[in-house]
Amino acid sequence: MKPPRDITSMADLRVEIDALDRQLMTLLGQRARLIDRAAELKPAEGLPARTTDRVAQVLANARANAAEHGVDPDLAERIWHQLIEAAIAQEEDVMGPDKGRNA
C-alpha cells in the first residue's frame, strides 16, 4: 500500500482502494470461517448463538479499536452491529433457530 500522500491521481487512488477492499474481504472471509467454528463449538458449551454480554463486548471493542485508528466510533459500531447480526444468523443456520436464544 502506498501512503495516501504518495498517491497523485484518482486512478491510482482507486487502485489502492480496490486493493484494500480485497484485503478487507479476505479478513471478512476469515471471520466468517471463525463464526462457522463458533457454531460448532457453542452447543457443546451450552451457549446460544446470541450472547448479550459478548455482543456488548464486541461492540465496545469495535468502538475502542476505531478510536485508536482514527475511525468514527459510531460508524464502527454500526458496521459491527451488522457483522454481529449476520454472524448470529450464520450460527443459527448451523445450530438451528431454537439455539439462538439470548443468554
FILUM-50681 format. One record per residue (C-alpha): residue number from 1; x, y, z. Coordinates in Angstrom, 2 decimals, m for minus. Example, Ala and Ser with C-alpha at 12.3 -4.5 7.8 and 13.67 -1.06 7.14 Angstrom:
<pts>
{nupa:1 u:12.30 v:m4.50 w:7.80}
{nupa:2 u:13.67 v:m1.06 w:7.14}
</pts>
This chain:
<pts>
{nupa:1 u:0.00 v:0.00 w:0.00}
{nupa:2 u:1.17 v:3.45 w:m0.84}
{nupa:3 u:0.88 v:6.14 w:1.80}
{nupa:4 u:m2.02 v:8.46 w:0.87}
{nupa:5 u:0.36 v:11.39 w:0.38}
{nupa:6 u:2.24 v:9.44 w:m2.30}
{nupa:7 u:m0.90 v:8.94 w:m4.40}
{nupa:8 u:m1.08 v:11.61 w:m7.08}
{nupa:9 u:m4.15 v:10.74 w:m9.15}
{nupa:10 u:m7.66 v:9.48 w:m8.66}
{nupa:11 u:m6.88 v:6.48 w:m10.88}
{nupa:12 u:m4.02 v:5.46 w:m8.55}
{nupa:13 u:m6.18 v:6.16 w:m5.51}
{nupa:14 u:m8.88 v:3.86 w:m6.84}
{nupa:15 u:m6.33 v:1.10 w:m7.43}
{nupa:16 u:m5.27 v:1.39 w:m3.78}
{nupa:17 u:m8.87 v:1.40 w:m2.53}
{nupa:18 u:m9.70 v:m1.67 w:m4.64}
{nupa:19 u:m6.65 v:m3.50 w:m3.26}
{nupa:20 u:m7.64 v:m2.59 w:0.28}
{nupa:21 u:m11.22 v:m3.75 w:m0.37}
{nupa:22 u:m9.86 v:m7.15 w:m1.47}
{nupa:23 u:m7.86 v:m7.36 w:1.76}
{nupa:24 u:m10.96 v:m6.49 w:3.78}
{nupa:25 u:m12.90 v:m9.25 w:2.01}
{nupa:26 u:m10.12 v:m11.71 w:2.83}
{nupa:27 u:m10.43 v:m10.73 w:6.50}
{nupa:28 u:m14.23 v:m10.95 w:6.40}
{nupa:29 u:m13.91 v:m14.44 w:4.90}
{nupa:30 u:m11.60 v:m15.45 w:7.74}
{nupa:31 u:m14.08 v:m14.02 w:10.24}
{nupa:32 u:m16.92 v:m16.00 w:8.61}
{nupa:33 u:m14.93 v:m19.23 w:8.96}
{nupa:34 u:m14.36 v:m18.46 w:12.64}
{nupa:35 u:m18.11 v:m17.91 w:13.04}
{nupa:36 u:m18.71 v:m21.31 w:11.42}
{nupa:37 u:m16.39 v:m22.81 w:14.03}
{nupa:38 u:m18.18 v:m20.95 w:16.83}
{nupa:39 u:m21.44 v:m22.53 w:15.67}
{nupa:40 u:m19.79 v:m25.94 w:16.03}
{nupa:41 u:m18.32 v:m25.21 w:19.48}
{nupa:42 u:m21.18 v:m23.36 w:21.16}
{nupa:43 u:m23.62 v:m26.29 w:21.54}
{nupa:44 u:m21.03 v:m28.38 w:23.40}
{nupa:45 u:m20.50 v:m25.47 w:25.79}
{nupa:46 u:m24.23 v:m24.84 w:26.16}
{nupa:47 u:m24.01 v:m21.43 w:24.54}
{nupa:48 u:m26.67 v:m19.91 w:22.28}
{nupa:49 u:m25.92 v:m18.08 w:19.04}
{nupa:50 u:m26.72 v:m14.73 w:20.69}
{nupa:51 u:m24.96 v:m13.96 w:23.94}
{nupa:52 u:m25.83 v:m10.45 w:25.14}
{nupa:53 u:m22.63 v:m9.92 w:27.12}
{nupa:54 u:m20.46 v:m10.96 w:24.17}
{nupa:55 u:m22.37 v:m8.70 w:21.77}
{nupa:56 u:m21.76 v:m5.76 w:24.12}
{nupa:57 u:m18.08 v:m6.67 w:24.41}
{nupa:58 u:m17.59 v:m6.91 w:20.64}
{nupa:59 u:m19.30 v:m3.55 w:20.12}
{nupa:60 u:m17.18 v:m1.94 w:22.84}
{nupa:61 u:m14.05 v:m3.41 w:21.23}
{nupa:62 u:m15.11 v:m2.03 w:17.86}
{nupa:63 u:m15.55 v:1.45 w:19.31}
{nupa:64 u:m12.19 v:1.33 w:21.10}
{nupa:65 u:m10.36 v:m0.01 w:18.05}
{nupa:66 u:m11.99 v:2.62 w:15.87}
{nupa:67 u:m10.91 v:5.44 w:18.14}
{nupa:68 u:m7.38 v:4.04 w:18.23}
{nupa:69 u:m7.21 v:4.02 w:14.43}
{nupa:70 u:m8.86 v:7.36 w:13.72}
{nupa:71 u:m12.21 v:5.91 w:12.64}
{nupa:72 u:m15.52 v:7.34 w:13.83}
{nupa:73 u:m16.58 v:5.06 w:16.73}
{nupa:74 u:m20.28 v:5.49 w:15.88}
{nupa:75 u:m19.63 v:4.31 w:12.33}
{nupa:76 u:m17.61 v:1.35 w:13.59}
{nupa:77 u:m20.39 v:0.40 w:15.99}
{nupa:78 u:m22.99 v:0.48 w:13.20}
{nupa:79 u:m20.80 v:m1.67 w:10.95}
{nupa:80 u:m20.02 v:m4.15 w:13.71}
{nupa:81 u:m23.67 v:m4.32 w:14.69}
{nupa:82 u:m24.39 v:m5.54 w:11.16}
{nupa:83 u:m21.47 v:m8.02 w:11.34}
{nupa:84 u:m22.74 v:m9.37 w:14.64}
{nupa:85 u:m26.30 v:m9.81 w:13.38}
{nupa:86 u:m25.01 v:m11.57 w:10.27}
{nupa:87 u:m22.80 v:m13.81 w:12.45}
{nupa:88 u:m25.71 v:m14.73 w:14.71}
{nupa:89 u:m27.84 v:m15.58 w:11.67}
{nupa:90 u:m24.96 v:m17.65 w:10.28}
{nupa:91 u:m24.64 v:m19.52 w:13.59}
{nupa:92 u:m28.41 v:m20.10 w:13.77}
{nupa:93 u:m28.29 v:m21.62 w:10.28}
{nupa:94 u:m25.92 v:m24.25 w:11.68}
{nupa:95 u:m27.29 v:m24.57 w:15.22}
{nupa:96 u:m30.97 v:m24.06 w:14.46}
{nupa:97 u:m33.06 v:m21.04 w:15.45}
{nupa:98 u:m34.08 v:m22.56 w:18.79}
{nupa:99 u:m30.38 v:m22.43 w:19.82}
{nupa:100 u:m30.17 v:m18.74 w:19.03}
{nupa:101 u:m31.87 v:m17.54 w:22.20}
{nupa:102 u:m30.25 v:m14.94 w:24.38}
{nupa:103 u:m28.00 v:m15.87 w:27.27}
</pts>
